[in-house]
Amino acid sequence: MTHFDDLETRSQDAREVAQLAALNAILARQGLSRLADVAAIATLPVLRKAELSARQKAQPPFGGLPVGDIVHYFQSPGPIYEPGGVSHDWWRMGRFLHALGVGTADIVQNCFGYHLTPAGMIFENGARAVGARVLPAGTGQTELQVRAGVDVGTTVYAGTPDYLKVILEKAQEMGERMAITRAAVSGGALFPSLRQWYADRGVTCLQAYATADLGNVAYESPALEGLILDEGVIVEIVRPGSDRPVPDGEVGEVVVTTLNPDYPLIRFATGDLSAILPGSSPCGRTNRRIKGWMGRADQTTKIKGLFVRPEQVEALVSRHVEIARARVVASREGEMDVMTVQIETRANNPALYEDSIVATLKMRGQVELVPPGALPNDGKVIEDRRSYE
């Protein structure tokens, strides 16, 4: 199958040259200094959702961030406001739909919401980018979804991973057969068993990782080996609670810079965990890949009546150059909370870290020293082992 455009198959060097030029143009418009290379983006501060929300409250609706040619205003829970445009592939979703094989012969039954939140328009804009027609079905009213899909002849489903199953089961109950053979899903976990359920009924199901703030970030191809990064974003994986990128392969928080000149976000922290996969996809697309969604980065936990946050764990690590990683474990002994701080280090004296633990975590805890590389590669810096049942 042909690719969406030549950008998908360029060398990584050519990609980074183009990304750097686009990024520096965005920084210049914001009065910021140019960067020497893409890696230097790590010197800029991370923008977290709580900070964006605070900015928007102070300067509604977009917090004073630069906004270009837009036609829509969206509101997501928080509330967080996002702009939207209608120019060609503004949300960069066409690339994903093309990978799924969607084109001019298709009618997309778009079951993402069109009310306030942007998901419906994100996928509609992508469908237009590949020349497909759209049934703007929205959410709910399953019997009407079946009736409209059958009468119109929709061939592609767009929506959350599980809702198509509800529609297909309702169609069977109604004695109807739908013509849907492909599903573009996002907004929730696509479990292997559900993907197989669709495959058993002749439906190919691929997923995209997208957010209301950023649009498409990464997407599956038929190779089904991780999610390929979109050409219009720069993606970093940072240690939860910090601004620092982790080595490729290590699990951390997904931080995205979108190069959309109408609404550029620089180092926007998604709150999601993932990791960079080595190599490139067998499908021929050369961009880097991530493993997919691996949990949430905000692991804030209350221990002994006090909140412990990932930023505090990072502060502990930053105090000692010999610490590779650290993890706070919350457990119970009898009816009392216990905090154990596991530290990757070659040191062998736990007392070295007791004062730093009190200074950063605001309480004393048990110290467990482990060799570098011993902690699980799961992105967790705070682990709650207490049972709440």
Residue, then its C-alpha position, 0 to 999 in steps of 0.5 A: m500500500t502506498h504511504f500517505d506522503d513522502l514524509e513517512t519514509r524519509s531518513q531520521d536525519a532529514r526528519e530532524v532537520a525539518q522538525l528543527a526548522a519548524l520548531n525554531a520558527i515557532l520559538a522565534r514567534q514566541g520570542l524564544s531563542r533558537l535551538a541548535d538541534v532537536a535534542a536541545i528541546a530538553t532544555l525548555p520547561v515542560l508544560r503540565k495540564a494543571e499549569l495550562s488550566a491555571r493559565q487559561k483561567a488567568q487568560p481565557p480561553f487559551g492561556g495567552l498561548p499563540v493561536g493562528d487560523i482557527v474556526h472552533y472552540f472546544q472544551s474538555p473536562g477540567p475545563i481545558y479549552e482547545p482550538g480547532g481548524v478545518s484546513h487539510d489534516w489540521w489534527r493530522m488524523g488522515r495519516f492514521l486513517h490512510a494506514l488503515g486503508v481508508g479512502t475515497a470509496d469509504i463512508v466513516q461512521n464517526c461515533f466520537g462526540y461532536h458536542l464541546t469536546p473535539a474528538g468528533m471533529i478530529f476524526e471528521n477532519g482526518a476522514r476528509a483528508v483521505g477523501a472519505r465521506v462521513l456519517p456524523a453519528g456521535t455517541g449513543q442511540t445504538e439502534l439508530q446507529v445500526r439503522a443509519g449505518v445499514d441504510v447509508g452503507t458505512t464501511v469504517y467505524a471511528g470511535t472508542p474501542d468497545y462501542l463498535k462491539v455494542i453496535l454490531e451486537k445490536a445489529q445482530e439482534m435486529g437481524e441486520r448486517m453492517a458493511i463495516t470492515r475497518a475500525a479506527v479507534s482511540g480514547g481507551a484501551l484496545f485489549p487483544s481479546l477485543r481486537q480478535w473479536y473484531a477480526d473474527r467478524g471480518v473487521t480490521c481494528l487499528q488504534a491511534y494515540a491522540t489527545a484533545d490538546l495535541g491531535n494525533v500523536a502516534y498510530e498503528s499500521p497493519a504491521l502491529e508493532g507499536l505505534i508510529l510517531d506522527e510526522g508533525v510532533i516531537v515526542e520525548i519520554v521523561r522520568p515522571g515528576s521531572d523534565r529529564p528524558v530517559p534512555d530509549g526503552e525505559v518507561g516514562e511520561v510521554v511529553v509532546t511538542t506539536l509543530n502545528p503553527d496554529y496552536p503549537l504546544i512546547r513540551f506538553a506533558t500528557g500524563d501517560l506512560s510509554a517507552i520508545l521501541p528500538g528500530s522502525s516499523p516493518c511497514g516501511r514507515t521510518n519514524r520512531r515508535i512507542k509501545g503504546w499506553m502503559g499507565r498514568a504518570d501521576q502516581t500521587t499517593k497519600i502515606k501516613g496522611l501526607f501526599v507523596r508526589p513524583e516530583q518529590v521522588e525526583a528531588l530525592v534522586s537529584r540530591h545524589v549523583e550516585i542514585a540511578r532511580a528511586r521508588v517509594v513503596a506504600s504498604r501496611e504493617g498491622e494498621m499502620d502505613v509503611m513507606t519504603v524507599q527503594i534506591e538504585t545505587r552502588a552505595n551500601n550505607p542506607a543512612l546516607y539517604e535518611d536526611s534527604i528522604v526526610a527533606t524531600l518526602k517530609m517523613r521518615g521511611q525504611v531505606e532499601l538499597v538495590p543495584p542499578g537496573a534492579l527496579p522494574n522498568d514500568g515507569k513507576v516512581i510511587e507504588d501503592r501495595r496497600s489493599y483497599e478491599 
